[in-house]
Amino acid sequence: MLRPGDAAPGPLVFRRALAQDVPRVMEIEKDGFRHPWSRELIERELDHAWSQLLLACEEGPGGEERVLGYIVFWLVHDEVHVLNVATALEARRRGIGRALMAAAEDAGRGRGARISTLEVRRSNEPAIALYRAIGYRQVGVRPNYYAEENEDAIVMVKQL
Ligand SMILES: CC(C)(COP(=O)(O)OP(=O)(O)OC[C@H]1O[C@@H](n2cnc3c(N)ncnc32)[C@H](O)[C@@H]1OP(=O)(O)O)[C@@H](O)C(=O)NCCC(=O)NCCS
């Protein structure tokens, strides 16, 4: 179990998630969201040919791999669509969210994608700040998109 300050900054490595990574993804998911994705939902993304679940990992002091964040995105035609991105609580504000977004965008560019799109809760200030900082702009609102809380989604887009 990682604690705040545990993780000395090391180089990040990105890799595709495997079935065995799902419990760690669920752990980060539970810390990050009031309505976390279920195991089934995460596993389904591993099976879709158009979906990628990328992990950001670093090496711990004993050489063990630490999974510090992940991103889920779809590559459809010329578009990257980011469904989910989260950084472990103890690793926030170290540039991992930014690096995960860059990894997804690079994967998209490599496959000919021209834009990246996402939806974010209107109240999610950290995520909106991240997306703005890396060049996403608001292009619309989906009213009441998150119906459980009666909350709007902000639609954001970036040209790749
Ligand atoms: C949003 C989230 C992924 C950001 O991850 P992170 O690894 O902490 O982000 P980074 O360290 O890469 O931050 C990059 C930039 O984003 C902005 N940012 C990130 N977190 C912020 C916060 N809490 N408040 C204000 N700005 C923030 C800043 O501009 C930051 O740059 P800086 O640290 O140089 O000021 C993380 O807060 C998280 O996992 N939240 C819960 C899950 C979630 O809401 N995901 C988004 C779903 S749409």
The ligand as an SDF file (V2000), in Angstrom:
LIG
                    3D

 48 50  0  0  0  0  0  0  0  0999 V2000
   -8.0470   14.9530  -12.6820 C   0  0  0  0  0  0  0  0  0  0  0  0
   -6.8560   14.0880  -12.2900 C   0  0  0  0  0  0  0  0  0  0  0  0
   -6.7910   12.8810  -13.2350 C   0  0  0  0  0  0  0  0  0  0  0  0
   -5.5710   14.9200  -12.4450 C   0  0  0  0  0  0  0  0  0  0  0  0
   -4.4730   14.0510  -12.2630 O   0  0  0  0  0  0  0  0  0  0  0  0
   -3.0340   14.5290  -11.7220 P   0  0  0  0  0  0  0  0  0  0  0  0
   -2.0810   13.4340  -12.0270 O   0  0  0  0  0  0  0  0  0  0  0  0
   -3.1340   14.9860  -10.3070 O   0  0  0  0  0  0  0  0  0  0  0  0
   -2.7880   15.8050  -12.6680 O   0  0  0  0  0  0  0  0  0  0  0  0
   -1.3770   16.4610  -13.0790 P   0  0  0  0  0  0  0  0  0  0  0  0
   -0.4280   16.4130  -11.9240 O   0  0  0  0  0  0  0  0  0  0  0  0
   -0.9370   15.8930  -14.3740 O   0  0  0  0  0  0  0  0  0  0  0  0
   -1.8540   17.9770  -13.2990 O   0  0  0  0  0  0  0  0  0  0  0  0
   -1.6490   18.6680  -14.5390 C   0  0  0  0  0  0  0  0  0  0  0  0
   -2.3000   20.0350  -14.4450 C   0  0  0  0  0  0  0  0  0  0  0  0
   -3.7180   19.9060  -14.2730 O   0  0  0  0  0  0  0  0  0  0  0  0
   -4.2070   20.9310  -13.3920 C   0  0  0  0  0  0  0  0  0  0  0  0
   -4.6840   20.3280  -12.1410 N   0  0  0  0  0  0  0  0  0  0  0  0
   -4.5980   19.0280  -11.7740 C   0  0  0  0  0  0  0  0  0  0  0  0
   -5.1780   18.8490  -10.5560 N   0  0  0  0  0  0  0  0  0  0  0  0
   -5.6380   20.0600  -10.1650 C   0  0  0  0  0  0  0  0  0  0  0  0
   -6.3200   20.5100   -8.9950 C   0  0  0  0  0  0  0  0  0  0  0  0
   -6.6470   19.6860   -7.9890 N   0  0  0  0  0  0  0  0  0  0  0  0
   -6.6570   21.8170   -8.9260 N   0  0  0  0  0  0  0  0  0  0  0  0
   -6.3360   22.6720   -9.9190 C   0  0  0  0  0  0  0  0  0  0  0  0
   -5.6690   22.3090  -11.0470 N   0  0  0  0  0  0  0  0  0  0  0  0
   -5.3270   21.0110  -11.1610 C   0  0  0  0  0  0  0  0  0  0  0  0
   -3.0010   21.8340  -13.1360 C   0  0  0  0  0  0  0  0  0  0  0  0
   -2.9420   22.7830  -14.1940 O   0  0  0  0  0  0  0  0  0  0  0  0
   -1.8560   20.8410  -13.2440 C   0  0  0  0  0  0  0  0  0  0  0  0
   -0.6180   21.4430  -13.5160 O   0  0  0  0  0  0  0  0  0  0  0  0
    0.3140   21.9340  -12.2620 P   0  0  0  0  0  0  0  0  0  0  0  0
    0.3580   20.8060  -11.2580 O   0  0  0  0  0  0  0  0  0  0  0  0
    1.6290   22.2110  -12.9250 O   0  0  0  0  0  0  0  0  0  0  0  0
   -0.3700   23.1420  -11.7150 O   0  0  0  0  0  0  0  0  0  0  0  0
   -6.9370   13.6370  -10.8060 C   0  0  0  0  0  0  0  0  0  0  0  0
   -7.2550   14.7590   -9.9920 O   0  0  0  0  0  0  0  0  0  0  0  0
   -7.9440   12.5430  -10.5360 C   0  0  0  0  0  0  0  0  0  0  0  0
   -7.6310   11.3490  -10.6480 O   0  0  0  0  0  0  0  0  0  0  0  0
   -9.1910   12.9170  -10.1670 N   0  0  0  0  0  0  0  0  0  0  0  0
  -10.2420   11.9300   -9.8610 C   0  0  0  0  0  0  0  0  0  0  0  0
  -10.7090   11.2550  -11.1190 C   0  0  0  0  0  0  0  0  0  0  0  0
  -11.3010   12.2420  -12.1110 C   0  0  0  0  0  0  0  0  0  0  0  0
  -12.0890   13.1160  -11.7620 O   0  0  0  0  0  0  0  0  0  0  0  0
  -10.9310   12.0790  -13.3980 N   0  0  0  0  0  0  0  0  0  0  0  0
  -11.4400   12.8890  -14.4930 C   0  0  0  0  0  0  0  0  0  0  0  0
  -12.6430   12.2270  -15.0810 C   0  0  0  0  0  0  0  0  0  0  0  0
  -13.3480   13.1900  -16.4010 S   0  0  0  0  0  0  0  0  0  0  0  0
  1  2  1  0
  2  3  1  0
  2  4  1  0
  2 36  1  0
  4  5  1  0
  5  6  1  0
  6  7  2  0
  6  8  1  0
  6  9  1  0
  9 10  1  0
 10 11  2  0
 10 12  1  0
 10 13  1  0
 13 14  1  0
 14 15  1  0
 15 16  1  0
 15 30  1  0
 16 17  1  0
 17 18  1  0
 17 28  1  0
 18 19  1  0
 18 27  1  0
 19 20  2  0
 20 21  1  0
 21 22  1  0
 21 27  2  0
 22 23  1  0
 22 24  2  0
 24 25  1  0
 25 26  2  0
 26 27  1  0
 28 29  1  0
 28 30  1  0
 30 31  1  0
 31 32  1  0
 32 33  2  0
 32 34  1  0
 32 35  1  0
 36 37  1  0
 36 38  1  0
 38 39  2  0
 38 40  1  0
 40 41  1  0
 41 42  1  0
 42 43  1  0
 43 44  2  0
 43 45  1  0
 45 46  1  0
 46 47  1  0
 47 48  1  0
M  END
$$$$
